[in-house]
Amino acid sequence: MSGGVDSAVAAARAVEAGHDVVGVHLALSRMPGTLRTGSRGCCTIEDSRDAWRACDVLGIPYYVWDFSERFKEDVVQDFIDEYAAGRTPNPCMRCNERIKFAALLEKAIALGFDAVCTGHYAKVIEDADGNRELHRAADWAKDQSYVLGVLTHEQLKHSMFPLADTPSKAEVRAEAARRGLSVANKPDSHDICFIPDGDTAGWLAEKIDMTQGDIVDETGAKVGEHPGANAFTVGQRRGLKLGTPAADGKPRFVLEIRPKENKVVVGPEALLAIDEIRGIKVSWAGLPIAEVETGAAFDCYAQVRAHGDPVPATARMEPGADGAAGNQVVVRLVTPLRGVAPGQTVVLYQGSRVLGQATIDAARSLQRAAL
């Protein structure tokens, strides 16, 4: 229970369905001042109090479980390491993968619980053989299946999402008010919870050694200097402070980060369009489809941001650099995506079903390759 309205209503529905429910809030930092507060947080002291009040209204036990060390290592340190390597990670994805549906679920199962129930907007459906599949929620505007794409077949067996068929967030808030839950009108949490003031670049500058280097254009010509390549991200436009304007006078965007060379590559917006993605650390949400085992290409939709639009694509499993079969997925986009960065997550869909996900290792622009 995060302390928000979604998890409170999810718990209420689980109780109403006859389940034996225990509310658990995750303490993810031993220094609460290092987490975002108010509408921007999800795991602070004030959030834990909101969660406790909801459990009190529902008449269920309430516990706080300390996962601060796991969170620091598996989410915060991973975030720092990825940026240090010139990649753009998704900490919410890592939190779901390594904390909420790994550490939390492992402890819950060990204590005799059957499932972890959350307020995510996503749906679990069983096929004719009783195998579980992950699908989008009824309210696509609030759908959170993207950030759950890391769930495995085994984890889906122990996952419950009571808000799956709720048509809108407004209905969830109205239900919370009817149930007397004080969080009925609490704003949604957003941004990165462990960066208190929201200044990601400033926060990273204290954690990563920043060294001044060159900003070059798509041809390799120097057009400026940067204070540290790790503070930039693909698609960024602001804060470049270029000394040499573009020939056409149009804005330039970050196309690539090269941490080994300590260079930032910039260019016109058109070169942000990505046609091919190569993904590693592949996992499948439920049983993989047949083409995964055979290596055949399959049609799908690819999504690279939590609230991004899915685009048509074809994908297939291929051997990676080490020659091991089936350890990377190659996704060719029918409709190019703008500003895709290594370190992000690509989630593959067929219809409403989540097939699986991979961490983006490389993103290729055919137009840029032709230069």
C-alpha positions in Angstrom: 0.0 0.0 0.0 1.8 3.1 -1.3 -0.5 5.5 0.5 -2.3 6.5 -2.6 -5.9 6.1 -3.7 -5.3 3.2 -6.2 -3.8 0.8 -3.7 -6.4 1.7 -1.0 -9.3 0.9 -3.3 -7.5 -2.2 -4.6 -7.2 -3.4 -1.0 -10.9 -2.6 -0.3 -12.0 -4.6 -3.3 -9.8 -7.5 -2.2 -11.4 -7.4 1.3 -14.9 -7.2 -0.3 -14.1 -10.2 -2.5 -13.5 -12.3 0.7 -9.7 -12.5 0.7 -7.7 -12.4 3.9 -5.9 -9.1 3.3 -2.9 -7.6 5.0 -1.8 -4.1 4.1 2.0 -3.7 3.6 3.8 -0.4 3.1 7.4 -0.5 1.8 10.0 1.6 3.6 12.5 2.3 0.8 14.8 4.8 2.6 16.1 5.1 6.1 16.5 8.8 5.4 12.9 10.0 4.5 14.2 13.4 3.6 15.9 11.9 0.5 12.5 10.9 -1.0 10.1 13.2 -2.7 7.1 14.3 -0.7 3.6 15.5 -1.3 2.0 14.6 -4.6 5.4 13.6 -6.0 6.3 10.8 -3.6 5.0 7.3 -3.1 7.0 5.9 -0.2 7.5 8.7 2.3 6.5 8.9 6.0 3.3 10.9 5.1 2.5 8.2 2.6 2.9 5.5 5.2 0.5 7.3 7.5 -2.1 7.6 4.7 -1.7 3.8 4.1 -2.2 3.1 7.8 -5.4 5.2 7.8 -6.8 3.3 4.9 -6.1 0.0 6.6 -7.7 1.2 9.7 -10.9 2.1 7.8 -10.8 -1.3 6.1 -10.2 -3.1 9.3 -7.1 -5.0 8.1 -3.7 -5.4 9.7 -1.0 -3.0 8.6 2.8 -3.5 8.5 5.8 -1.6 7.2 8.4 -3.7 5.6 11.9 -2.3 5.4 13.4 -2.9 1.9 15.6 0.2 2.0 18.9 -1.8 1.4 17.4 -3.7 -1.5 16.0 -0.5 -3.0 19.3 1.3 -2.6 21.2 -1.4 -4.3 18.8 -2.6 -6.9 17.1 0.6 -7.9 19.1 3.7 -6.8 22.6 2.3 -7.5 21.4 0.7 -10.8 20.1 4.2 -11.8 23.5 5.7 -11.1 25.4 2.9 -12.8 23.3 3.1 -15.9 23.7 6.9 -16.3 27.4 6.5 -15.7 27.5 4.1 -18.6 25.7 6.6 -20.9 22.3 4.8 -20.7 18.8 6.1 -19.7 17.2 3.8 -17.1 13.6 3.5 -15.9 13.7 3.3 -12.1 10.0 2.5 -11.8 10.5 -0.5 -14.0 13.4 -1.7 -11.9 11.4 -1.2 -8.7 8.6 -3.4 -10.0 11.0 -6.0 -11.2 13.3 -6.2 -8.2 11.3 -4.9 -5.3 7.5 -5.2 -5.6 7.4 -8.4 -7.5 10.7 -10.0 -6.4 11.7 -9.0 -2.9 8.2 -8.3 -1.7 6.6 -11.4 -3.4 9.4 -13.7 -2.1 8.9 -12.5 1.4 5.1 -12.8 1.1 5.3 -16.4 -0.3 7.7 -17.3 2.5 5.2 -16.1 5.1 2.4 -18.1 3.6 0.6 -15.5 1.5 -0.8 -16.5 -1.9 -0.5 -13.3 -3.9 0.6 -9.7 -4.0 -2.3 -7.3 -4.8 -1.5 -3.8 -6.1 -3.4 -0.8 -7.4 -1.8 -1.0 -10.9 -4.1 -0.6 -13.8 -3.5 -3.9 -15.7 -5.3 -7.2 -16.2 -4.4 -10.8 -15.7 -6.3 -13.2 -18.0 -6.1 -17.0 -18.0 -6.1 -18.9 -21.3 -7.9 -22.1 -22.1 -5.2 -24.1 -20.3 -5.2 -22.0 -17.2 -1.9 -20.1 -18.1 -1.9 -16.5 -17.0 -1.3 -13.6 -19.4 -0.8 -9.9 -18.7 -3.1 -7.5 -20.6 -3.8 -3.8 -20.7 -6.3 -2.4 -18.3 -9.8 -1.3 -19.4 -8.8 2.4 -19.1 -6.0 2.8 -21.6 -5.4 6.3 -20.5 -4.3 5.0 -17.1 -3.0 1.6 -18.3 0.2 0.6 -16.4 0.9 -2.7 -18.1 4.1 -1.2 -19.6 5.8 -1.0 -16.2 4.6 -4.5 -15.3 6.1 -5.9 -18.5 9.0 -7.3 -16.4 6.7 -9.8 -14.6 7.5 -13.4 -15.3 5.2 -16.4 -15.8 5.8 -17.5 -12.2 5.2 -14.0 -10.8 1.9 -13.6 -12.7 0.6 -16.7 -10.8 0.8 -14.7 -7.6 -0.3 -11.2 -8.8 -3.7 -9.5 -8.4 -4.8 -6.2 -10.0 -8.4 -5.4 -8.8 -8.5 -2.2 -10.8 -8.2 -4.0 -14.1 -11.7 -3.4 -15.4 -12.3 0.1 -13.8 -13.3 2.4 -16.7 -11.7 5.6 -15.2 -9.6 7.0 -12.4 -12.5 9.3 -11.5 -14.5 6.2 -10.6 -11.7 5.0 -8.3 -11.7 8.3 -6.5 -15.5 8.3 -6.2 -15.4 4.8 -4.7 -12.7 5.8 -2.3 -14.9 8.7 -1.1 -17.9 6.4 -0.7 -15.8 4.1 1.4 -14.6 6.9 3.7 -10.9 6.7 2.6 -9.1 10.0 3.2 -6.9 9.5 0.2 -9.9 9.9 -2.2 -8.6 13.2 -3.6 -4.9 12.7 -3.1 -2.9 13.7 -6.2 -1.1 11.0 -8.2 2.5 10.4 -7.5 5.0 11.2 -10.3 8.6 11.8 -11.1 11.5 9.9 -9.5 10.8 9.3 -5.8 14.5 9.2 -4.6 15.4 12.6 -6.2 13.8 15.1 -3.7 13.9 18.3 -5.7 13.4 16.7 -9.1 16.8 18.0 -10.4 18.0 14.7 -11.9 21.1 16.3 -13.5 22.1 18.0 -10.3 21.5 14.8 -8.3 23.6 12.8 -10.7 26.4 15.3 -10.6 26.9 14.5 -6.9 27.1 10.8 -7.6 29.0 10.5 -10.9 32.4 12.0 -11.8 31.7 14.6 -14.5 34.5 15.5 -16.9 34.3 18.3 -19.5 34.2 17.1 -23.1 33.2 17.9 -26.6 29.7 18.2 -28.2 29.9 17.1 -31.8 27.4 17.1 -34.6 26.4 14.1 -36.7 29.5 14.5 -38.9 31.9 14.5 -36.0 32.6 18.3 -36.1 32.9 20.0 -32.7 30.1 22.4 -32.0 30.4 23.0 -28.3 31.5 21.6 -24.9 29.7 19.9 -22.1 30.4 19.7 -18.3 29.8 15.9 -18.3 28.3 13.6 -20.8 26.5 11.5 -18.2 24.1 14.4 -17.4 22.6 14.3 -20.9 19.9 12.1 -22.4 18.9 11.2 -25.9 16.3 13.6 -27.3 17.3 16.5 -25.0 17.1 19.9 -26.6 17.5 22.4 -23.7 20.8 23.1 -21.9 23.1 22.3 -24.8 24.7 25.8 -24.9 26.1 25.2 -28.4 28.8 27.6 -29.6 28.2 26.9 -33.2 24.7 27.2 -34.6 23.3 24.8 -37.1 23.6 25.8 -40.7 19.8 25.8 -41.1 19.3 27.7 -37.9 17.0 25.0 -36.5 17.4 23.5 -33.0 19.6 20.5 -32.4 18.9 17.5 -30.2 21.1 15.0 -28.4 21.3 11.9 -30.7 23.8 9.8 -28.8 25.9 9.7 -25.6 29.4 8.2 -25.9 30.7 7.8 -22.4 34.0 6.1 -23.4 34.9 9.1 -25.6 33.2 11.5 -23.2 31.3 13.0 -26.2 27.7 14.1 -26.8 26.5 13.8 -30.4 23.8 16.3 -31.5 21.9 16.8 -34.7 18.6 17.7 -36.3 15.3 16.4 -35.0 14.8 14.2 -38.0 17.7 12.0 -37.0 16.0 11.1 -33.7 13.7 8.8 -35.6 14.7 5.2 -34.8 13.9 2.3 -37.1 15.5 -0.7 -35.3 15.9 -1.6 -31.6 18.1 -4.4 -30.2 17.1 -5.5 -26.7 18.9 -7.6 -24.1 17.9 -9.0 -20.7 14.7 -10.3 -22.4 11.9 -11.7 -20.3 8.4 -12.9 -21.1 5.2 -12.0 -19.3 3.6 -15.4 -19.1 4.5 -18.3 -21.4 6.4 -17.0 -24.5 4.7 -17.3 -27.8 5.8 -20.1 -30.2 7.9 -17.8 -32.4 10.2 -17.1 -29.5 11.3 -20.7 -29.3 11.6 -21.1 -33.1 13.3 -17.8 -33.8 10.7 -16.9 -36.4 9.7 -13.3 -36.8 6.4 -12.2 -35.3 4.2 -9.1 -35.7 3.7 -7.0 -32.6 3.5 -3.4 -31.2 6.4 -1.8 -29.5 6.2 0.7 -26.7 9.3 2.4 -25.1 7.7 4.8 -22.6 5.2 4.3 -19.8 2.8 6.7 -21.5 4.1 6.4 -25.0 2.1 5.3 -28.0 2.7 1.7 -29.2 3.8 1.4 -32.8 3.6 -1.5 -35.2 6.7 -3.6 -35.5 8.1 -7.1 -36.3 10.4 -8.8 -33.8 12.5 -11.9 -33.6 15.0 -13.5 -31.2 18.6 -13.7 -32.4 21.9 -14.9 -30.9 23.8 -12.2 -29.0 27.4 -11.1 -29.3 28.5 -14.1 -27.1 26.8 -16.5 -29.5 24.2 -17.7 -27.0 20.9 -18.5 -28.7 17.9 -16.4 -27.9 19.4 -13.8 -25.6 18.5 -10.7 -27.6 15.5 -9.5 -29.4 15.6 -7.4 -32.6 12.6 -5.1 -33.2 12.1 -3.5 -36.5 9.7 -0.6 -36.3 7.2 -0.1 -39.1 6.6 3.4 -37.7 9.8 5.0 -36.5 10.0 6.1 -32.9 11.6 9.4 -31.8 14.4 9.7 -29.4 14.9 6.1 -28.2 17.9 5.7 -25.9 19.9 2.7 -24.7 18.9 1.7 -21.2 15.2 2.3 -21.8 12.8 -0.6 -21.9 10.9 -1.8 -24.9 7.7 -3.7 -24.1 6.1 -5.8 -26.9 2.3 -6.3 -27.3 0.0 -8.3 -29.4 -3.4 -6.6 -29.1 -3.9 -5.9 -25.4 -1.6 -8.7 -24.4 1.9 -8.0 -23.0 4.3 -10.4 -24.6 7.4 -9.4 -22.8 10.2 -6.8 -22.5 13.8 -6.1 -23.0 16.4 -3.5 -22.1 17.4 -1.5 -25.1 21.0 -2.1 -25.9 21.2 -0.2 -29.3 18.8 2.0 -31.3 19.5 2.5 -35.0 18.3 5.2 -37.4 18.4 4.3 -41.1 18.5 7.9 -42.1 21.5 8.6 -39.8 23.2 5.4 -41.0 23.0 6.6 -44.6 24.9 9.9 -43.8 
